[in-house]
Amino acid sequence: MTMELFREDGSPAWSTVLQGGGQALTPVRGYRVGAVPPGSYFVRVAAEGFVASLFDGVPCGEGCDVTAGVPVEIRATEVSPGIDFVLDPAPDP
């Protein structure tokens, strides 16, 4: 699974590949985002066999407009609860 953060203008800000539960998985089953300044970001999650999605359930395949999603606020040293994803299975080819 890949998690990506995009700035308000849609440019990439951060990404990571989560393997086996996720190297970015915290003890409280959340994700820790590092190396980005506090601010508003669009979050996209993609996994093989599933439809990639922006935060709040907006489908977003390769090349989509990430600014069509709902931005999330990232704060320094704070937890931002409720930023959850449920990915739908990809349609059969």
N, CA, C and O atoms as a GROMACS GRO file, in nm:
protein
  372
    1MET      N    1   0.085  -0.117   0.000
    1MET     CA    2   0.000   0.000   0.000
    1MET      C    3   0.090   0.123   0.000
    1MET      O    4   0.195   0.126   0.064
    2THR      N    5   0.047   0.225  -0.073
    2THR     CA    6   0.120   0.351  -0.079
    2THR      C    7   0.032   0.462  -0.022
    2THR      O    8  -0.086   0.470  -0.054
    3MET      N    9   0.092   0.547   0.061
    3MET     CA   10   0.024   0.664   0.112
    3MET      C   11   0.101   0.786   0.062
    3MET      O   12   0.223   0.792   0.075
    4GLU      N   13   0.028   0.883   0.006
    4GLU     CA   14   0.090   1.004  -0.047
    4GLU      C   15   0.020   1.127   0.008
    4GLU      O   16  -0.102   1.128   0.026
    5LEU      N   17   0.098   1.231   0.036
    5LEU     CA   18   0.045   1.362   0.075
    5LEU      C   19   0.077   1.460  -0.037
    5LEU      O   20   0.185   1.458  -0.094
    6PHE      N   21  -0.020   1.546  -0.066
    6PHE     CA   22  -0.005   1.648  -0.170
    6PHE      C   23  -0.034   1.784  -0.109
    6PHE      O   24  -0.125   1.799  -0.027
    7ARG      N   25   0.042   1.884  -0.152
    7ARG     CA   26   0.020   2.022  -0.106
    7ARG      C   27  -0.112   2.075  -0.164
    7ARG      O   28  -0.173   2.012  -0.249
    8GLU      N   29  -0.154   2.191  -0.116
    8GLU     CA   30  -0.280   2.251  -0.162
    8GLU      C   31  -0.283   2.276  -0.312
    8GLU      O   32  -0.391   2.279  -0.371
    9ASP      N   33  -0.166   2.295  -0.374
    9ASP     CA   34  -0.160   2.317  -0.519
    9ASP      C   35  -0.155   2.185  -0.597
    9ASP      O   36  -0.148   2.186  -0.720
   10GLY      N   37  -0.159   2.072  -0.526
   10GLY     CA   38  -0.158   1.941  -0.590
   10GLY      C   39  -0.020   1.881  -0.610
   10GLY      O   40  -0.008   1.769  -0.660
   11SER      N   41   0.084   1.953  -0.573
   11SER     CA   42   0.220   1.900  -0.590
   11SER      C   43   0.253   1.800  -0.479
   11SER      O   44   0.206   1.815  -0.366
   12PRO      N   45   0.333   1.697  -0.511
   12PRO     CA   46   0.367   1.594  -0.411
   12PRO      C   47   0.446   1.653  -0.294
   12PRO      O   48   0.533   1.738  -0.312
   13ALA      N   49   0.414   1.606  -0.173
   13ALA     CA   50   0.484   1.654  -0.053
   13ALA      C   51   0.554   1.540   0.020
   13ALA      O   52   0.660   1.562   0.080
   14TRP      N   53   0.496   1.418   0.017
   14TRP     CA   54   0.550   1.307   0.097
   14TRP      C   55   0.484   1.179   0.051
   14TRP      O   56   0.368   1.180   0.010
   15SER      N   57   0.556   1.069   0.057
   15SER     CA   58   0.494   0.939   0.031
   15SER      C   59   0.573   0.830   0.101
   15SER      O   60   0.690   0.847   0.134
   16THR      N   61   0.505   0.718   0.123
   16THR     CA   62   0.570   0.602   0.182
   16THR      C   63   0.498   0.477   0.134
   16THR      O   64   0.379   0.480   0.101
   17VAL      N   65   0.572   0.368   0.130
   17VAL     CA   66   0.514   0.238   0.099
   17VAL      C   67   0.497   0.165   0.231
   17VAL      O   68   0.593   0.147   0.306
   18LEU      N   69   0.374   0.123   0.260
   18LEU     CA   70   0.343   0.054   0.384
   18LEU      C   71   0.343  -0.095   0.357
   18LEU      O   72   0.269  -0.143   0.271
   19GLN      N   73   0.425  -0.170   0.430
   19GLN     CA   74   0.436  -0.314   0.408
   19GLN      C   75   0.406  -0.388   0.536
   19GLN      O   76   0.452  -0.349   0.643
   20GLY      N   77   0.329  -0.494   0.526
   20GLY     CA   78   0.301  -0.578   0.641
   20GLY      C   79   0.245  -0.503   0.759
   20GLY      O   80   0.293  -0.520   0.871
   21GLY      N   81   0.146  -0.419   0.738
   21GLY     CA   82   0.088  -0.340   0.846
   21GLY      C   83   0.145  -0.201   0.848
   21GLY      O   84   0.086  -0.111   0.908
   22GLY      N   85   0.258  -0.181   0.784
   22GLY     CA   86   0.305  -0.046   0.761
   22GLY      C   87   0.421  -0.002   0.846
   22GLY      O   88   0.414  -0.002   0.969
   23GLN      N   89   0.527   0.037   0.779
   23GLN     CA   90   0.640   0.092   0.851
   23GLN      C   91   0.606   0.226   0.914
   23GLN      O   92   0.675   0.272   1.005
   24ALA      N   93   0.499   0.289   0.865
   24ALA     CA   94   0.455   0.415   0.925
   24ALA      C   95   0.342   0.394   1.026
   24ALA      O   96   0.286   0.490   1.078
   25LEU      N   97   0.310   0.267   1.054
   25LEU     CA   98   0.202   0.236   1.148
   25LEU      C   99   0.248   0.262   1.291
   25LEU      O  100   0.354   0.215   1.332
   26THR      N  101   0.170   0.337   1.364
   26THR     CA  102   0.206   0.369   1.503
   26THR      C  103   0.143   0.266   1.596
   26THR      O  104   0.058   0.188   1.552
   27PRO      N  105   0.182   0.265   1.723
   27PRO     CA  106   0.124   0.169   1.817
   27PRO      C  107  -0.027   0.183   1.834
   27PRO      O  108  -0.092   0.088   1.879
   28VAL      N  109  -0.084   0.297   1.799
   28VAL     CA  110  -0.228   0.314   1.813
   28VAL      C  111  -0.299   0.291   1.679
   28VAL      O  112  -0.410   0.339   1.658
   29ARG      N  113  -0.234   0.218   1.590
   29ARG     CA  114  -0.289   0.183   1.458
   29ARG      C  115  -0.318   0.305   1.374
   29ARG      O  116  -0.419   0.309   1.303
   30GLY      N  117  -0.234   0.402   1.380
   30GLY     CA  118  -0.244   0.521   1.296
   30GLY      C  119  -0.116   0.534   1.214
   30GLY      O  120  -0.029   0.448   1.220
   31TYR      N  121  -0.107   0.640   1.140
   31TYR     CA  122   0.011   0.662   1.058
   31TYR      C  123   0.083   0.787   1.103
   31TYR      O  124   0.020   0.889   1.132
   32ARG      N  125   0.212   0.778   1.109
   32ARG     CA  126   0.294   0.891   1.147
   32ARG      C  127   0.355   0.950   1.020
   32ARG      O  128   0.422   0.881   0.944
   33VAL      N  129   0.331   1.076   1.000
   33VAL     CA  130   0.383   1.146   0.882
   33VAL      C  131   0.498   1.233   0.928
   33VAL      O  132   0.483   1.314   1.020
   34GLY      N  133   0.611   1.217   0.863
   34GLY     CA  134   0.727   1.297   0.901
   34GLY      C  135   0.779   1.377   0.783
   34GLY      O  136   0.740   1.354   0.668
   35ALA      N  137   0.864   1.469   0.812
   35ALA     CA  138   0.936   1.549   0.712
   35ALA      C  139   0.844   1.638   0.628
   35ALA      O  140   0.880   1.675   0.516
   36VAL      N  141   0.728   1.675   0.679
   36VAL     CA  142   0.645   1.775   0.612
   36VAL      C  143   0.606   1.880   0.715
   36VAL      O  144   0.577   1.847   0.830
   37PRO      N  145   0.606   2.005   0.674
   37PRO     CA  146   0.566   2.109   0.769
   37PRO      C  147   0.416   2.101   0.797
   37PRO      O  148   0.340   2.052   0.714
   38PRO      N  149   0.373   2.149   0.913
   38PRO     CA  150   0.230   2.153   0.942
   38PRO      C  151   0.155   2.229   0.833
   38PRO      O  152   0.209   2.322   0.773
   39GLY      N  153   0.031   2.189   0.807
   39GLY     CA  154  -0.050   2.257   0.707
   39GLY      C  155  -0.159   2.167   0.654
   39GLY      O  156  -0.183   2.059   0.709
   40SER      N  157  -0.226   2.210   0.548
   40SER     CA  158  -0.332   2.133   0.484
   40SER      C  159  -0.275   2.050   0.370
   40SER      O  160  -0.196   2.099   0.290
   41TYR      N  161  -0.316   1.923   0.365
   41TYR     CA  162  -0.268   1.832   0.262
   41TYR      C  163  -0.384   1.745   0.213
   41TYR      O  164  -0.479   1.718   0.286
   42PHE      N  165  -0.372   1.702   0.088
   42PHE     CA  166  -0.461   1.601   0.033
   42PHE      C  167  -0.390   1.467   0.050
   42PHE      O  168  -0.270   1.456   0.024
   43VAL      N  169  -0.463   1.365   0.093
   43VAL     CA  170  -0.404   1.234   0.119
   43VAL      C  171  -0.463   1.134   0.020
   43VAL      O  172  -0.584   1.126   0.002
   44ARG      N  173  -0.374   1.057  -0.045
   44ARG     CA  174  -0.416   0.952  -0.140
   44ARG      C  175  -0.355   0.820  -0.094
   44ARG      O  176  -0.237   0.814  -0.060
   45VAL      N  177  -0.437   0.715  -0.094
   45VAL     CA  178  -0.391   0.581  -0.059
   45VAL      C  179  -0.420   0.489  -0.177
   45VAL      O  180  -0.529   0.493  -0.235
   46ALA      N  181  -0.322   0.405  -0.211
   46ALA     CA  182  -0.338   0.311  -0.322
   46ALA      C  183  -0.282   0.176  -0.280
   46ALA      O  184  -0.184   0.168  -0.207
   47ALA      N  185  -0.347   0.069  -0.326
   47ALA     CA  186  -0.301  -0.067  -0.298
   47ALA      C  187  -0.335  -0.155  -0.418
   47ALA      O  188  -0.439  -0.138  -0.481
   48GLU      N  189  -0.248  -0.249  -0.448
   48GLU     CA  190  -0.270  -0.339  -0.560
   48GLU      C  191  -0.402  -0.414  -0.541
   48GLU      O  192  -0.429  -0.470  -0.435
   49GLY      N  193  -0.484  -0.415  -0.648
   49GLY     CA  194  -0.611  -0.485  -0.642
   49GLY      C  195  -0.726  -0.402  -0.588
   49GLY      O  196  -0.838  -0.452  -0.574
   50PHE      N  197  -0.701  -0.275  -0.556
   50PHE     CA  198  -0.803  -0.187  -0.501
   50PHE      C  199  -0.805  -0.055  -0.576
   50PHE      O  200  -0.707  -0.017  -0.640
   51VAL      N  201  -0.918   0.014  -0.569
   51VAL     CA  202  -0.931   0.147  -0.630
   51VAL      C  203  -0.863   0.248  -0.538
   51VAL      O  204  -0.898   0.259  -0.420
   52ALA      N  205  -0.766   0.322  -0.592
   52ALA     CA  206  -0.698   0.426  -0.513
   52ALA      C  207  -0.801   0.531  -0.472
   52ALA      O  208  -0.898   0.557  -0.543
   53SER      N  209  -0.777   0.592  -0.356
   53SER     CA  210  -0.876   0.685  -0.301
   53SER      C  211  -0.808   0.803  -0.232
   53SER      O  212  -0.702   0.790  -0.170
   54LEU      N  213  -0.873   0.918  -0.244
   54LEU     CA  214  -0.835   1.034  -0.165
   54LEU      C  215  -0.912   1.027  -0.034
   54LEU      O  216  -1.008   0.951  -0.022
   55PHE      N  217  -0.868   1.105   0.063
   55PHE     CA  218  -0.940   1.108   0.190
   55PHE      C  219  -1.085   1.146   0.168
   55PHE      O  220  -1.117   1.232   0.086
   56ASP      N  221  -1.170   1.081   0.240
   56ASP     CA  222  -1.314   1.096   0.243
   56ASP      C  223  -1.383   1.026   0.126
   56ASP      O  224  -1.492   1.065   0.084
   57GLY      N  225  -1.317   0.920   0.074
   57GLY     CA  226  -1.383   0.830  -0.020
   57GLY      C  227  -1.388   0.873  -0.165
   57GLY      O  228  -1.468   0.818  -0.241
   58VAL      N  229  -1.307   0.968  -0.206
   58VAL     CA  230  -1.307   1.013  -0.346
   58VAL      C  231  -1.213   0.924  -0.426
   58VAL      O  232  -1.093   0.925  -0.401
   59PRO      N  233  -1.265   0.845  -0.523
   59PRO     CA  234  -1.177   0.760  -0.606
   59PRO      C  235  -1.075   0.846  -0.679
   59PRO      O  236  -1.107   0.956  -0.725
   60CYS      N  237  -0.951   0.796  -0.690
   60CYS     CA  238  -0.844   0.877  -0.749
   60CYS      C  239  -0.735   0.788  -0.805
   60CYS      O  240  -0.638   0.756  -0.736
   61GLY      N  241  -0.750   0.746  -0.931
   61GLY     CA  242  -0.648   0.666  -0.997
   61GLY      C  243  -0.530   0.751  -1.039
   61GLY      O  244  -0.526   0.871  -1.013
   62GLU      N  245  -0.432   0.687  -1.104
   62GLU     CA  246  -0.314   0.759  -1.152
   62GLU      C  247  -0.356   0.878  -1.238
   62GLU      O  248  -0.441   0.864  -1.326
   63GLY      N  249  -0.297   0.993  -1.212
   63GLY     CA  250  -0.323   1.112  -1.292
   63GLY      C  251  -0.448   1.189  -1.255
   63GLY      O  252  -0.482   1.287  -1.322
   64CYS      N  253  -0.518   1.147  -1.150
   64CYS     CA  254  -0.640   1.220  -1.112
   64CYS      C  255  -0.603   1.356  -1.049
   64CYS      O  256  -0.488   1.380  -1.014
   65ASP      N  257  -0.702   1.441  -1.036
   65ASP     CA  258  -0.684   1.572  -0.973
   65ASP      C  259  -0.695   1.553  -0.822
   65ASP      O  260  -0.805   1.543  -0.768
   66VAL      N  261  -0.581   1.548  -0.754
   66VAL     CA  262  -0.584   1.523  -0.609
   66VAL      C  263  -0.651   1.634  -0.531
   66VAL      O  264  -0.694   1.613  -0.418
   67THR      N  265  -0.662   1.752  -0.590
   67THR     CA  266  -0.727   1.863  -0.520
   67THR      C  267  -0.880   1.848  -0.520
   67THR      O  268  -0.950   1.931  -0.463
   68ALA      N  269  -0.931   1.741  -0.583
   68ALA     CA  270  -1.075   1.712  -0.578
   68ALA      C  271  -1.113   1.646  -0.445
   68ALA      O  272  -1.231   1.630  -0.416
   69GLY      N  273  -1.013   1.609  -0.366
   69GLY     CA  274  -1.038   1.546  -0.237
   69GLY      C  275  -1.065   1.648  -0.128
   69GLY      O  276  -1.072   1.768  -0.153
   70VAL      N  277  -1.079   1.597  -0.008
   70VAL     CA  278  -1.101   1.680   0.110
   70VAL      C  279  -0.965   1.695   0.180
   70VAL      O  280  -0.906   1.595   0.219
   71PRO      N  281  -0.915   1.819   0.197
   71PRO     CA  282  -0.785   1.835   0.263
   71PRO      C  283  -0.793   1.800   0.411
   71PRO      O  284  -0.897   1.814   0.475
   72VAL      N  285  -0.679   1.753   0.464
   72VAL     CA  286  -0.668   1.725   0.607
   72VAL      C  287  -0.562   1.817   0.666
   72VAL      O  288  -0.468   1.857   0.597
   73GLU      N  289  -0.578   1.848   0.790
   73GLU     CA  290  -0.484   1.937   0.859
   73GLU      C  291  -0.381   1.853   0.933
   73GLU      O  292  -0.416   1.770   1.017
   74ILE      N  293  -0.254   1.874   0.902
   74ILE     CA  294  -0.144   1.807   0.971
   74ILE      C  295  -0.083   1.908   1.068
   74ILE      O  296  -0.042   2.017   1.028
   75ARG      N  297  -0.078   1.870   1.195
   75ARG     CA  298  -0.022   1.959   1.298
   75ARG      C  299   0.102   1.895   1.358
   75ARG      O  300   0.109   1.773   1.373
   76ALA      N  301   0.198   1.976   1.391
   76ALA     CA  302   0.321   1.925   1.452
   76ALA      C  303   0.292   1.860   1.585
   76ALA      O  304   0.223   1.918   1.670
   77THR      N  305   0.343   1.741   1.604
   77THR     CA  306   0.336   1.664   1.730
   77THR      C  307   0.194   1.638   1.781
   77THR      O  308   0.177   1.607   1.898
   78GLU      N  309   0.093   1.650   1.695
   78GLU     CA  310  -0.044   1.623   1.736
   78GLU      C  311  -0.102   1.508   1.656
   78GLU      O  312  -0.061   1.482   1.543
   79VAL      N  313  -0.196   1.438   1.716
   79VAL     CA  314  -0.269   1.331   1.648
   79VAL      C  315  -0.391   1.393   1.580
   79VAL      O  316  -0.462   1.474   1.638
   80SER      N  317  -0.414   1.352   1.456
   80SER     CA  318  -0.532   1.398   1.381
   80SER      C  319  -0.624   1.278   1.361
   80SER      O  320  -0.610   1.208   1.261
   81PRO      N  321  -0.716   1.253   1.451
   81PRO     CA  322  -0.803   1.135   1.440
   81PRO      C  323  -0.905   1.148   1.328
   81PRO      O  324  -0.934   1.259   1.281
   82GLY      N  325  -0.958   1.034   1.285
   82GLY     CA  326  -1.066   1.034   1.189
   82GLY      C  327  -1.024   1.040   1.043
   82GLY      O  328  -1.109   1.057   0.956
   83ILE      N  329  -0.896   1.028   1.015
   83ILE     CA  330  -0.849   1.027   0.876
   83ILE      C  331  -0.832   0.880   0.838
   83ILE      O  332  -0.722   0.826   0.840
   84ASP      N  333  -0.944   0.818   0.803
   84ASP     CA  334  -0.948   0.674   0.778
   84ASP      C  335  -0.981   0.648   0.631
   84ASP      O  336  -1.043   0.730   0.564
   85PHE      N  337  -0.939   0.530   0.584
   85PHE     CA  338  -0.963   0.491   0.446
   85PHE      C  339  -1.024   0.351   0.440
   85PHE      O  340  -0.985   0.263   0.517
   86VAL      N  341  -1.119   0.332   0.350
   86VAL     CA  342  -1.170   0.201   0.314
   86VAL      C  343  -1.161   0.195   0.162
   86VAL      O  344  -1.230   0.270   0.092
   87LEU      N  345  -1.076   0.105   0.111
   87LEU     CA  346  -1.057   0.095  -0.033
   87LEU      C  347  -1.150  -0.010  -0.092
   87LEU      O  348  -1.166  -0.118  -0.035
   88ASP      N  349  -1.212   0.021  -0.204
   88ASP     CA  350  -1.298  -0.072  -0.274
   88ASP      C  351  -1.213  -0.162  -0.364
   88ASP      O  352  -1.112  -0.117  -0.419
   89PRO      N  353  -1.252  -0.288  -0.380
   89PRO     CA  354  -1.181  -0.376  -0.473
   89PRO      C  355  -1.186  -0.319  -0.615
   89PRO      O  356  -1.287  -0.263  -0.656
   90ALA      N  357  -1.076  -0.335  -0.687
   90ALA     CA  358  -1.072  -0.289  -0.827
   90ALA      C  359  -1.162  -0.378  -0.910
   90ALA      O  360  -1.176  -0.497  -0.881
   91PRO      N  361  -1.224  -0.322  -1.014
   91PRO     CA  362  -1.308  -0.405  -1.102
   91PRO      C  363  -1.222  -0.508  -1.175
   91PRO      O  364  -1.103  -0.487  -1.197
   92ASP      N  365  -1.283  -0.619  -1.212
   92ASP     CA  366  -1.212  -0.721  -1.289
   92ASP      C  367  -1.173  -0.664  -1.424
   92ASP      O  368  -1.251  -0.591  -1.486
   93PRO      N  369  -1.052  -0.699  -1.471
   93PRO     CA  370  -1.008  -0.646  -1.603
   93PRO      C  371  -1.088  -0.699  -1.718
   93PRO      O  372  -1.063  -0.663  -1.833
   0.00000   0.00000   0.00000
